[in-house]
Amino acid sequence: MERLPDFELEQLLCGGESERVERKRQVGNDKEDIRHDICAFSNDLPGRRQPGIVFVGVNNDGSCANLAITDALLRELADMRSDGNILPLPVMTVEKRRLLACDLAVVTVYPHDSPPVRCRGRVWIRIGTRRGTASDQEERTLIEKRRFRDQPFDLRPIGTSALDDLDVEMFQREYLPTAIAAEVLDANSRTVEQQLASVRFATVTEPFQPTVTGVLVVGRDPQGHLPGAYIQFLRLDGDDLASPIRDEKRIDGPLPQMLRSLHVTFRAHIATAVSVTGAPTDSRTPDYPIEALTQLAHNAVLHRGYGGTNAPVRIYWFRDRIEIHSPGGPYGNVNRGNFGQPGVTDYRNPHLAEAMKNLGLVQRFGVGIPRVRQALADNGSPAPEFIVEDTHVVAVVRAR
């Protein structure tokens, strides 16, 4: 277990409560709540594989509570690990730290290798700042994380699905030729099950089961297995969500169909100004360049979190701007501080990225945001803005 440096703890402390952070003014009456937090951070339902932190000695608004961090208080917190109320035993440390000129008790809880972890027989989880007991489905997700902990989420089998849930005709007609060279396809005599497994759309051992990537790309009903795997499109005649609705769509289906439908929707809503200057050809300028919108939408679908959330990708088209909301915050090497910087990239869904590349939905990896910036600059539009939170990322594009 690596001890987190002061600067990282201070960054988490300043960021407020989140999937990884809980603030407590004292132990006192909050003792049971702290146990629930330890349990929830141990379960790590969002699958970030990063420790969760309980800061004791700080007020809800982030100010110092001036709590005396005594040995007795530290022992009281440390005893929560082994008093038998949380099982299996959580992996955690308790220490006194001085952060931002404030003495705090810092409880660092590491994701457990064998979830679900229970506190008094209940499985506690945390999504964003919400803490609660796990539903049956969420508990099953934790159990699957134990079995497939070493695999990315997009490679895990979906327990409720069978190979009949995949559209094999579409797979062989549309996807396989993009992923496997023609001569190889002509030469081999693999069964359909082996073909699906070879491109990671199904597990490699019997009984064959579709993976998350397989269901997303060639599933007959992806949203039946992954309820949040769709795009919510909303156009409003105003500047906020209370404005009158002009158009509203739920865009779903397997990923290639979903993104083709989204592209058609973008085309239908983009307004193009025509300038007649007497030149041989008219000058046409869209209020939004289609390349920038497409790139941002593809990024949202690719990099979003599919586990531990039922939130869709949401696209809000306001009078003066477009917001694209992607569930799941920055991942891996990407964080709030370096988001969007050249050369900084990571993949929460590496096998979905491979499938999108094969389908031509991604041209090159790691250049999406630079291409968005260039497309907007070429169109004379303002630069994009990004709001990066622990639980989601919002891209904002303003009208030209």
C-alpha positions as a LaTeX table, in Angstrom:
\begin{tabular}{lrrr}
\hline
Residue & $x$ (\AA) & $y$ (\AA) & $z$ (\AA) \\
\hline
Met1 & 0.00 & 0.00 & 0.00 \\
Glu2 & 1.44 & 3.30 & $-1.09$ \\
Arg3 & 1.10 & 6.22 & 1.31 \\
Leu4 & $-0.65$ & 9.10 & $-0.46$ \\
Pro5 & 1.45 & 12.29 & $-0.53$ \\
Asp6 & 0.23 & 15.50 & 1.06 \\
Phe7 & $-0.45$ & 17.24 & $-2.25$ \\
Glu8 & $-2.75$ & 14.44 & $-3.43$ \\
Leu9 & $-4.65$ & 14.38 & $-0.15$ \\
Glu10 & $-4.98$ & 18.17 & $-0.21$ \\
Gln11 & $-6.33$ & 17.99 & $-3.75$ \\
Leu12 & $-8.93$ & 15.43 & $-2.68$ \\
Leu13 & $-9.79$ & 17.44 & 0.43 \\
Cys14 & $-10.33$ & 20.62 & $-1.57$ \\
Gly15 & $-12.44$ & 18.81 & $-4.17$ \\
Gly16 & $-15.25$ & 18.18 & $-1.70$ \\
Glu17 & $-17.13$ & 14.97 & $-1.13$ \\
Ser18 & $-17.07$ & 12.53 & $-4.01$ \\
Glu19 & $-16.85$ & 8.84 & $-4.87$ \\
Arg20 & $-13.50$ & 8.82 & $-3.07$ \\
Val21 & $-13.89$ & 11.42 & $-0.32$ \\
Glu22 & $-15.97$ & 11.75 & 2.82 \\
Arg23 & $-15.64$ & 14.62 & 5.30 \\
Lys24 & $-16.44$ & 14.28 & 8.98 \\
Arg25 & $-16.26$ & 16.96 & 11.66 \\
Gln26 & $-15.73$ & 14.39 & 14.40 \\
Val27 & $-16.17$ & 10.70 & 15.19 \\
Gly28 & $-18.77$ & 10.95 & 17.99 \\
Asn29 & $-22.23$ & 10.29 & 16.62 \\
Asp30 & $-20.82$ & 9.67 & 13.14 \\
Lys31 & $-19.06$ & 6.46 & 14.14 \\
Glu32 & $-21.54$ & 4.17 & 12.38 \\
Asp33 & $-21.54$ & 6.40 & 9.28 \\
Ile34 & $-17.76$ & 6.12 & 9.13 \\
Arg35 & $-18.06$ & 2.31 & 9.21 \\
His36 & $-20.46$ & 2.51 & 6.27 \\
Asp37 & $-17.98$ & 4.70 & 4.40 \\
Ile38 & $-15.17$ & 2.22 & 5.03 \\
Cys39 & $-17.41$ & $-0.58$ & 3.76 \\
Ala40 & $-18.43$ & 1.39 & 0.66 \\
Phe41 & $-14.88$ & 2.40 & $-0.23$ \\
Ser42 & $-13.77$ & $-1.23$ & 0.21 \\
Asn43 & $-16.40$ & $-2.38$ & $-2.29$ \\
Asp44 & $-15.35$ & 0.22 & $-4.90$ \\
Leu45 & $-18.46$ & $-0.33$ & $-7.02$ \\
Pro46 & $-17.37$ & 2.23 & $-9.68$ \\
Gly47 & $-14.18$ & 0.16 & $-10.11$ \\
Arg48 & $-11.69$ & 3.00 & $-9.89$ \\
Arg49 & $-9.19$ & 0.83 & $-8.00$ \\
Gln50 & $-8.13$ & 3.89 & $-6.06$ \\
Pro51 & $-8.33$ & 4.32 & $-2.29$ \\
Gly52 & $-11.18$ & 6.19 & $-0.69$ \\
Ile53 & $-10.48$ & 8.71 & 2.06 \\
Val54 & $-12.40$ & 9.66 & 5.19 \\
Phe55 & $-11.13$ & 12.99 & 6.51 \\
Val56 & $-12.02$ & 13.47 & 10.18 \\
Gly57 & $-11.66$ & 17.00 & 11.58 \\
Val58 & $-13.11$ & 19.00 & 8.69 \\
Asn59 & $-16.47$ & 20.72 & 8.36 \\
Asn60 & $-18.85$ & 20.11 & 5.47 \\
Asp61 & $-17.79$ & 23.36 & 3.84 \\
Gly62 & $-14.14$ & 22.28 & 3.90 \\
Ser63 & $-13.06$ & 24.53 & 6.75 \\
Cys64 & $-10.95$ & 23.17 & 9.59 \\
Ala65 & $-12.96$ & 21.91 & 12.58 \\
Asn66 & $-9.96$ & 22.35 & 14.91 \\
Leu67 & $-10.52$ & 18.86 & 16.30 \\
Ala68 & $-7.86$ & 17.52 & 18.64 \\
Ile69 & $-6.38$ & 14.49 & 16.87 \\
Thr70 & $-5.43$ & 12.38 & 19.87 \\
Asp71 & $-4.03$ & 8.86 & 20.08 \\
Ala72 & $-7.35$ & 7.73 & 21.52 \\
Leu73 & $-9.24$ & 9.08 & 18.51 \\
Leu74 & $-6.84$ & 7.36 & 16.09 \\
Arg75 & $-7.23$ & 4.07 & 17.99 \\
Glu76 & $-11.02$ & 4.41 & 17.89 \\
Leu77 & $-10.88$ & 4.72 & 14.12 \\
Ala78 & $-8.32$ & 1.92 & 13.71 \\
Asp79 & $-10.45$ & $-0.42$ & 15.82 \\
Met80 & $-13.18$ & $-0.21$ & 13.19 \\
Arg81 & $-11.01$ & $-2.45$ & 11.03 \\
Ser82 & $-10.94$ & $-5.32$ & 13.45 \\
Asp83 & $-13.98$ & $-5.00$ & 15.70 \\
Gly84 & $-15.83$ & $-7.59$ & 13.62 \\
Asn85 & $-18.53$ & $-5.29$ & 12.29 \\
Ile86 & $-16.98$ & $-5.04$ & 8.82 \\
Leu87 & $-16.29$ & $-8.33$ & 7.04 \\
Pro88 & $-14.12$ & $-9.43$ & 5.41 \\
Leu89 & $-11.60$ & $-7.22$ & 7.17 \\
Pro90 & $-11.10$ & $-3.97$ & 5.28 \\
Val91 & $-7.67$ & $-2.93$ & 4.06 \\
Met92 & $-7.08$ & 0.50 & 5.54 \\
Thr93 & $-4.69$ & 2.80 & 7.34 \\
Val94 & $-5.32$ & 5.48 & 9.96 \\
Glu95 & $-2.92$ & 8.33 & 10.57 \\
Lys96 & $-2.66$ & 11.90 & 11.75 \\
Arg97 & $-1.80$ & 14.32 & 8.95 \\
Arg98 & $-1.47$ & 18.09 & 8.80 \\
Leu99 & $-3.05$ & 19.29 & 5.56 \\
Leu100 & $-3.70$ & 22.89 & 4.56 \\
Ala101 & $-2.68$ & 24.03 & 8.07 \\
Cys102 & $-5.25$ & 21.75 & 9.69 \\
Asp103 & $-4.68$ & 18.64 & 11.82 \\
Leu104 & $-6.80$ & 15.75 & 10.56 \\
Ala105 & $-7.30$ & 12.05 & 11.11 \\
Val106 & $-7.01$ & 10.45 & 7.67 \\
Val107 & $-8.57$ & 7.04 & 7.09 \\
Thr108 & $-7.36$ & 5.58 & 3.78 \\
Val109 & $-9.42$ & 2.61 & 2.55 \\
Tyr110 & $-8.18$ & 0.43 & $-0.31$ \\
Pro111 & $-10.46$ & $-1.48$ & $-2.72$ \\
His112 & $-10.88$ & $-5.01$ & $-1.44$ \\
Asp113 & $-9.80$ & $-8.04$ & $-3.46$ \\
Ser114 & $-12.85$ & $-10.03$ & $-2.40$ \\
Pro115 & $-15.97$ & $-7.88$ & $-2.52$ \\
Pro116 & $-18.69$ & $-7.61$ & $-1.44$ \\
Val117 & $-17.60$ & $-6.31$ & 1.97 \\
Arg118 & $-20.42$ & $-6.05$ & 4.50 \\
Cys119 & $-20.99$ & $-3.93$ & 7.60 \\
Arg120 & $-23.29$ & $-5.67$ & 10.00 \\
Gly121 & $-24.51$ & $-7.90$ & 7.20 \\
Arg122 & $-25.26$ & $-5.09$ & 4.73 \\
Val123 & $-23.32$ & $-4.25$ & 1.59 \\
Trp124 & $-22.65$ & $-0.53$ & 1.41 \\
Ile125 & $-21.67$ & 1.17 & $-1.84$ \\
Arg126 & $-20.91$ & 4.67 & $-2.95$ \\
Ile127 & $-21.78$ & 6.36 & $-6.25$ \\
Gly128 & $-20.73$ & 9.97 & $-6.40$ \\
Thr129 & $-21.52$ & 11.48 & $-3.02$ \\
Arg130 & $-24.38$ & 9.05 & $-2.45$ \\
Arg131 & $-23.87$ & 6.21 & $-0.02$ \\
Gly132 & $-26.41$ & 3.45 & 0.33 \\
Thr133 & $-26.94$ & $-0.26$ & 0.52 \\
Ala134 & $-26.41$ & $-2.26$ & $-2.65$ \\
Ser135 & $-29.28$ & $-3.57$ & $-4.72$ \\
Asp136 & $-29.31$ & $-7.21$ & $-5.79$ \\
Gln137 & $-27.89$ & $-6.18$ & $-9.17$ \\
Glu138 & $-25.17$ & $-4.05$ & $-7.60$ \\
Glu139 & $-24.20$ & $-6.90$ & $-5.32$ \\
Arg140 & $-24.00$ & $-9.24$ & $-8.31$ \\
Thr141 & $-21.74$ & $-6.66$ & $-9.97$ \\
Leu142 & $-19.43$ & $-6.78$ & $-6.96$ \\
Ile143 & $-19.32$ & $-10.55$ & $-7.12$ \\
Glu144 & $-18.44$ & $-10.41$ & $-10.81$ \\
Lys145 & $-15.68$ & $-7.93$ & $-9.99$ \\
Arg146 & $-14.20$ & $-10.53$ & $-7.69$ \\
Arg147 & $-14.22$ & $-13.20$ & $-10.40$ \\
Phe148 & $-12.94$ & $-10.93$ & $-13.15$ \\
Arg149 & $-10.93$ & $-8.40$ & $-11.15$ \\
Asp150 & $-7.98$ & $-8.59$ & $-13.52$ \\
Gln151 & $-10.05$ & $-7.83$ & $-16.61$ \\
Pro152 & $-11.28$ & $-4.44$ & $-17.84$ \\
Phe153 & $-15.02$ & $-4.03$ & $-17.46$ \\
Asp154 & $-15.63$ & $-4.09$ & $-21.21$ \\
Leu155 & $-14.12$ & $-7.60$ & $-21.44$ \\
Arg156 & $-16.26$ & $-9.11$ & $-18.73$ \\
Pro157 & $-19.11$ & $-11.46$ & $-19.63$ \\
Ile158 & $-22.65$ & $-10.29$ & $-19.00$ \\
Gly159 & $-24.13$ & $-12.89$ & $-16.73$ \\
Thr160 & $-27.70$ & $-12.40$ & $-17.93$ \\
Ser161 & $-26.92$ & $-12.87$ & $-21.62$ \\
Ala162 & $-26.36$ & $-15.73$ & $-24.05$ \\
Leu163 & $-24.91$ & $-15.89$ & $-27.55$ \\
Asp164 & $-28.45$ & $-15.67$ & $-28.98$ \\
Asp165 & $-28.42$ & $-12.07$ & $-27.69$ \\
Leu166 & $-25.82$ & $-11.20$ & $-30.33$ \\
Asp167 & $-26.79$ & $-10.45$ & $-33.93$ \\
Val168 & $-24.47$ & $-12.94$ & $-35.59$ \\
Glu169 & $-25.53$ & $-11.92$ & $-39.10$ \\
Met170 & $-24.59$ & $-8.30$ & $-38.44$ \\
Phe171 & $-21.37$ & $-9.44$ & $-36.77$ \\
Gln172 & $-20.29$ & $-11.45$ & $-39.81$ \\
Arg173 & $-21.54$ & $-8.91$ & $-42.35$ \\
Glu174 & $-20.44$ & $-5.61$ & $-40.79$ \\
Tyr175 & $-17.84$ & $-6.19$ & $-38.11$ \\
Leu176 & $-15.79$ & $-9.25$ & $-38.92$ \\
Pro177 & $-14.52$ & $-7.95$ & $-42.30$ \\
Thr178 & $-13.31$ & $-4.77$ & $-40.56$ \\
Ala179 & $-11.42$ & $-6.68$ & $-37.88$ \\
Ile180 & $-9.98$ & $-9.69$ & $-39.71$ \\
Ala181 & $-8.13$ & $-9.68$ & $-43.02$ \\
Ala182 & $-10.11$ & $-11.15$ & $-45.92$ \\
Glu183 & $-7.56$ & $-13.86$ & $-46.67$ \\
Val184 & $-7.57$ & $-14.97$ & $-43.08$ \\
Leu185 & $-11.34$ & $-15.19$ & $-43.09$ \\
Asp186 & $-11.26$ & $-17.20$ & $-46.30$ \\
Ala187 & $-8.66$ & $-19.58$ & $-44.94$ \\
Asn188 & $-9.95$ & $-20.36$ & $-41.49$ \\
Ser189 & $-12.81$ & $-22.58$ & $-40.53$ \\
Arg190 & $-13.60$ & $-21.28$ & $-37.09$ \\
Thr191 & $-17.03$ & $-21.69$ & $-35.63$ \\
Val192 & $-19.09$ & $-18.59$ & $-34.91$ \\
Glu193 & $-18.35$ & $-19.01$ & $-31.22$ \\
Gln194 & $-14.64$ & $-19.05$ & $-31.92$ \\
Gln195 & $-14.93$ & $-16.01$ & $-34.20$ \\
Leu196 & $-16.77$ & $-14.07$ & $-31.51$ \\
Ala197 & $-14.24$ & $-15.08$ & $-28.88$ \\
Ser198 & $-11.31$ & $-14.15$ & $-31.10$ \\
Val199 & $-12.44$ & $-10.51$ & $-31.31$ \\
Arg200 & $-13.37$ & $-10.49$ & $-27.61$ \\
Phe201 & $-17.10$ & $-10.33$ & $-28.20$ \\
Ala202 & $-17.53$ & $-13.58$ & $-26.24$ \\
Thr203 & $-15.69$ & $-15.46$ & $-23.53$ \\
Val204 & $-13.01$ & $-17.89$ & $-24.63$ \\
Thr205 & $-14.22$ & $-20.92$ & $-22.71$ \\
Glu206 & $-17.50$ & $-22.78$ & $-22.64$ \\
Pro207 & $-20.19$ & $-21.93$ & $-21.90$ \\
Phe208 & $-19.56$ & $-19.04$ & $-24.29$ \\
Gln209 & $-21.08$ & $-15.78$ & $-23.07$ \\
Pro210 & $-21.18$ & $-12.33$ & $-24.68$ \\
Thr211 & $-18.82$ & $-9.75$ & $-23.25$ \\
Val212 & $-19.80$ & $-6.16$ & $-22.55$ \\
Thr213 & $-18.06$ & $-5.08$ & $-25.77$ \\
Gly214 & $-19.86$ & $-7.76$ & $-27.77$ \\
Val215 & $-23.27$ & $-6.69$ & $-26.47$ \\
Leu216 & $-22.54$ & $-3.00$ & $-27.07$ \\
Val217 & $-21.35$ & $-3.49$ & $-30.65$ \\
Val218 & $-23.48$ & $-6.32$ & $-32.07$ \\
Gly219 & $-26.08$ & $-6.94$ & $-29.38$ \\
Arg220 & $-29.72$ & $-7.33$ & $-30.42$ \\
Asp221 & $-30.78$ & $-5.27$ & $-27.39$ \\
Pro222 & $-27.73$ & $-3.67$ & $-25.71$ \\
Gln223 & $-29.84$ & $-1.49$ & $-23.44$ \\
Gly224 & $-31.67$ & $-4.58$ & $-22.17$ \\
His225 & $-28.41$ & $-5.67$ & $-20.55$ \\
Leu226 & $-26.72$ & $-2.28$ & $-20.01$ \\
Pro227 & $-29.63$ & 0.09 & $-19.30$ \\
Gly228 & $-27.57$ & 3.28 & $-19.47$ \\
Ala229 & $-25.89$ & 2.51 & $-22.80$ \\
Tyr230 & $-27.83$ & 5.01 & $-24.90$ \\
Ile231 & $-27.75$ & 8.69 & $-25.83$ \\
Gln232 & $-30.34$ & 11.16 & $-24.60$ \\
Phe233 & $-30.71$ & 14.08 & $-27.01$ \\
Leu234 & $-32.58$ & 17.18 & $-25.94$ \\
Arg235 & $-32.88$ & 20.45 & $-27.85$ \\
Leu236 & $-34.27$ & 23.45 & $-25.99$ \\
Asp237 & $-35.46$ & 26.90 & $-27.05$ \\
Gly238 & $-33.52$ & 28.69 & $-24.35$ \\
Asp239 & $-30.40$ & 28.70 & $-22.23$ \\
Asp240 & $-31.32$ & 26.26 & $-19.46$ \\
Leu241 & $-33.12$ & 22.98 & $-18.85$ \\
Ala242 & $-36.33$ & 24.79 & $-17.88$ \\
Ser243 & $-36.69$ & 26.16 & $-21.42$ \\
Pro244 & $-39.35$ & 24.81 & $-23.83$ \\
Ile245 & $-38.35$ & 21.54 & $-25.50$ \\
Arg246 & $-37.92$ & 21.72 & $-29.25$ \\
Asp247 & $-36.81$ & 18.15 & $-29.90$ \\
Glu248 & $-36.19$ & 15.11 & $-27.74$ \\
Lys249 & $-34.87$ & 11.68 & $-28.67$ \\
Arg250 & $-33.63$ & 8.51 & $-27.09$ \\
Ile251 & $-30.97$ & 7.20 & $-29.44$ \\
Asp252 & $-30.18$ & 3.54 & $-28.81$ \\
Gly253 & $-29.39$ & 0.22 & $-30.47$ \\
Pro254 & $-26.01$ & $-1.39$ & $-31.13$ \\
Leu255 & $-23.17$ & 1.09 & $-31.19$ \\
Pro256 & $-22.74$ & 1.51 & $-34.99$ \\
Gln257 & $-26.49$ & 2.09 & $-35.46$ \\
Met258 & $-26.65$ & 4.43 & $-32.47$ \\
Leu259 & $-23.81$ & 6.63 & $-33.70$ \\
Arg260 & $-25.18$ & 6.71 & $-37.28$ \\
Ser261 & $-28.52$ & 7.92 & $-35.88$ \\
Leu262 & $-26.77$ & 10.54 & $-33.79$ \\
His263 & $-24.88$ & 11.79 & $-36.85$ \\
Val264 & $-28.17$ & 12.22 & $-38.73$ \\
Thr265 & $-29.60$ & 14.09 & $-35.74$ \\
Phe266 & $-26.64$ & 16.46 & $-35.63$ \\
Arg267 & $-27.00$ & 17.13 & $-39.37$ \\
Ala268 & $-30.69$ & 17.92 & $-38.96$ \\
His269 & $-30.08$ & 20.50 & $-36.24$ \\
Ile270 & $-26.99$ & 22.32 & $-37.51$ \\
Ala271 & $-27.85$ & 25.68 & $-39.09$ \\
Thr272 & $-25.68$ & 26.90 & $-41.93$ \\
Ala273 & $-25.29$ & 30.56 & $-42.83$ \\
Val274 & $-24.83$ & 31.31 & $-46.53$ \\
Ser275 & $-22.88$ & 34.38 & $-47.57$ \\
Val276 & $-23.37$ & 35.59 & $-51.14$ \\
Thr277 & $-20.47$ & 37.88 & $-52.02$ \\
Gly278 & $-20.37$ & 37.75 & $-55.79$ \\
Ala279 & $-17.56$ & 35.21 & $-55.69$ \\
Pro280 & $-17.81$ & 32.12 & $-57.95$ \\
Thr281 & $-19.05$ & 30.05 & $-55.01$ \\
Asp282 & $-21.13$ & 30.93 & $-51.95$ \\
Ser283 & $-19.55$ & 30.87 & $-48.48$ \\
Arg284 & $-21.30$ & 28.47 & $-46.07$ \\
Thr285 & $-20.56$ & 28.47 & $-42.34$ \\
Pro286 & $-22.33$ & 26.18 & $-39.85$ \\
Asp287 & $-23.12$ & 27.34 & $-36.32$ \\
Tyr288 & $-21.39$ & 24.15 & $-35.15$ \\
Pro289 & $-18.86$ & 22.10 & $-37.19$ \\
Ile290 & $-20.10$ & 18.53 & $-37.54$ \\
Glu291 & $-16.59$ & 17.11 & $-37.06$ \\
Ala292 & $-16.24$ & 18.67 & $-33.60$ \\
Leu293 & $-19.65$ & 17.44 & $-32.42$ \\
Thr294 & $-19.07$ & 13.95 & $-33.81$ \\
Gln295 & $-15.66$ & 13.67 & $-32.20$ \\
Leu296 & $-16.92$ & 14.79 & $-28.81$ \\
Ala297 & $-19.89$ & 12.42 & $-28.95$ \\
His298 & $-17.69$ & 9.48 & $-29.93$ \\
Asn299 & $-15.33$ & 10.34 & $-27.08$ \\
Ala300 & $-18.23$ & 10.39 & $-24.65$ \\
Val301 & $-19.46$ & 6.96 & $-25.77$ \\
Leu302 & $-15.96$ & 5.47 & $-25.76$ \\
His303 & $-14.60$ & 6.85 & $-22.49$ \\
Arg304 & $-17.76$ & 6.78 & $-20.38$ \\
Gly305 & $-18.19$ & 4.39 & $-17.48$ \\
Tyr306 & $-20.54$ & 1.47 & $-18.21$ \\
Gly307 & $-20.26$ & $-0.24$ & $-14.82$ \\
Gly308 & $-21.92$ & 0.98 & $-11.65$ \\
Thr309 & $-24.18$ & 3.50 & $-13.36$ \\
Asn310 & $-27.36$ & 3.57 & $-15.45$ \\
Ala311 & $-26.81$ & 7.13 & $-16.65$ \\
Pro312 & $-26.83$ & 7.69 & $-20.43$ \\
Val313 & $-24.64$ & 10.03 & $-22.43$ \\
Arg314 & $-26.69$ & 13.24 & $-22.42$ \\
Ile315 & $-26.58$ & 15.88 & $-25.16$ \\
Tyr316 & $-28.27$ & 19.18 & $-24.34$ \\
Trp317 & $-28.58$ & 21.55 & $-27.30$ \\
Phe318 & $-29.30$ & 25.01 & $-25.89$ \\
Arg319 & $-29.88$ & 28.22 & $-27.85$ \\
Asp320 & $-26.27$ & 29.37 & $-27.39$ \\
Arg321 & $-24.32$ & 26.17 & $-26.71$ \\
Ile322 & $-24.23$ & 22.37 & $-26.73$ \\
Glu323 & $-23.33$ & 20.35 & $-23.65$ \\
Ile324 & $-22.26$ & 16.70 & $-23.94$ \\
His325 & $-22.33$ & 14.89 & $-20.60$ \\
Ser326 & $-20.36$ & 11.65 & $-20.25$ \\
Pro327 & $-20.90$ & 9.54 & $-17.10$ \\
Gly328 & $-17.69$ & 8.44 & $-15.40$ \\
Gly329 & $-14.93$ & 10.87 & $-14.50$ \\
Pro330 & $-11.32$ & 10.86 & $-15.70$ \\
Tyr331 & $-9.68$ & 7.45 & $-15.70$ \\
Gly332 & $-6.20$ & 6.03 & $-15.06$ \\
Asn333 & $-3.43$ & 8.44 & $-16.02$ \\
Val334 & $-5.94$ & 11.18 & $-16.78$ \\
Asn335 & $-7.05$ & 13.46 & $-13.96$ \\
Arg336 & $-8.61$ & 16.86 & $-13.44$ \\
Gly337 & $-5.24$ & 18.57 & $-13.68$ \\
Asn338 & $-4.01$ & 17.08 & $-16.96$ \\
Phe339 & $-7.31$ & 16.44 & $-18.77$ \\
Gly340 & $-7.05$ & 17.43 & $-22.43$ \\
Gln341 & $-3.30$ & 17.93 & $-22.41$ \\
Pro342 & $-1.48$ & 16.55 & $-25.46$ \\
Gly343 & $-0.11$ & 13.05 & $-24.95$ \\
Val344 & $-2.11$ & 12.34 & $-21.80$ \\
Thr345 & $-4.60$ & 9.56 & $-22.43$ \\
Asp346 & $-5.91$ & 6.34 & $-20.94$ \\
Tyr347 & $-8.70$ & 3.89 & $-21.70$ \\
Arg348 & $-11.37$ & 2.70 & $-19.36$ \\
Asn349 & $-12.77$ & 0.56 & $-22.20$ \\
Pro350 & $-9.78$ & $-0.59$ & $-24.26$ \\
His351 & $-11.65$ & $-3.32$ & $-26.14$ \\
Leu352 & $-14.51$ & $-1.03$ & $-27.04$ \\
Ala353 & $-11.85$ & 1.37 & $-28.32$ \\
Glu354 & $-10.50$ & $-1.43$ & $-30.52$ \\
Ala355 & $-13.98$ & $-2.15$ & $-31.90$ \\
Met356 & $-14.64$ & 1.54 & $-32.64$ \\
Lys357 & $-11.29$ & 1.76 & $-34.40$ \\
Asn358 & $-12.16$ & $-1.26$ & $-36.54$ \\
Leu359 & $-15.51$ & 0.28 & $-37.43$ \\
Gly360 & $-13.86$ & 3.54 & $-38.48$ \\
Leu361 & $-15.49$ & 5.46 & $-35.63$ \\
Val362 & $-12.06$ & 6.35 & $-34.26$ \\
Gln363 & $-9.33$ & 7.37 & $-36.69$ \\
Arg364 & $-6.41$ & 7.71 & $-34.27$ \\
Phe365 & $-6.14$ & 7.32 & $-30.55$ \\
Gly366 & $-5.25$ & 10.25 & $-28.34$ \\
Val367 & $-6.02$ & 13.02 & $-30.86$ \\
Gly368 & $-9.75$ & 13.52 & $-30.32$ \\
Ile369 & $-9.60$ & 16.76 & $-28.33$ \\
Pro370 & $-6.90$ & 18.35 & $-30.54$ \\
Arg371 & $-9.09$ & 17.59 & $-33.57$ \\
Val372 & $-12.08$ & 19.19 & $-31.85$ \\
Arg373 & $-10.06$ & 22.32 & $-31.09$ \\
Gln374 & $-8.83$ & 22.50 & $-34.68$ \\
Ala375 & $-12.30$ & 22.00 & $-36.18$ \\
Leu376 & $-13.76$ & 24.75 & $-33.99$ \\
Ala377 & $-10.89$ & 27.12 & $-34.80$ \\
Asp378 & $-11.30$ & 26.47 & $-38.55$ \\
Asn379 & $-14.99$ & 27.31 & $-38.21$ \\
Gly380 & $-14.30$ & 30.52 & $-36.30$ \\
Ser381 & $-15.98$ & 29.09 & $-33.19$ \\
Pro382 & $-14.89$ & 29.58 & $-29.56$ \\
Ala383 & $-12.59$ & 26.93 & $-28.08$ \\
Pro384 & $-14.30$ & 24.02 & $-26.29$ \\
Glu385 & $-14.70$ & 24.06 & $-22.53$ \\
Phe386 & $-14.45$ & 20.98 & $-20.29$ \\
Ile387 & $-15.90$ & 20.47 & $-16.84$ \\
Val388 & $-14.14$ & 17.51 & $-15.22$ \\
Glu389 & $-15.64$ & 16.01 & $-12.11$ \\
Asp390 & $-15.04$ & 12.70 & $-10.31$ \\
Thr391 & $-18.31$ & 11.27 & $-11.63$ \\
His392 & $-18.66$ & 12.83 & $-15.09$ \\
Val393 & $-17.12$ & 14.99 & $-17.78$ \\
Val394 & $-19.00$ & 17.73 & $-19.61$ \\
Ala395 & $-17.84$ & 19.16 & $-22.95$ \\
Val396 & $-19.28$ & 22.57 & $-23.82$ \\
Val397 & $-19.28$ & 23.89 & $-27.39$ \\
Arg398 & $-20.56$ & 27.40 & $-27.99$ \\
Ala399 & $-22.29$ & 28.58 & $-31.15$ \\
Arg400 & $-20.32$ & 30.54 & $-33.70$ \\
\hline
\end{tabular}
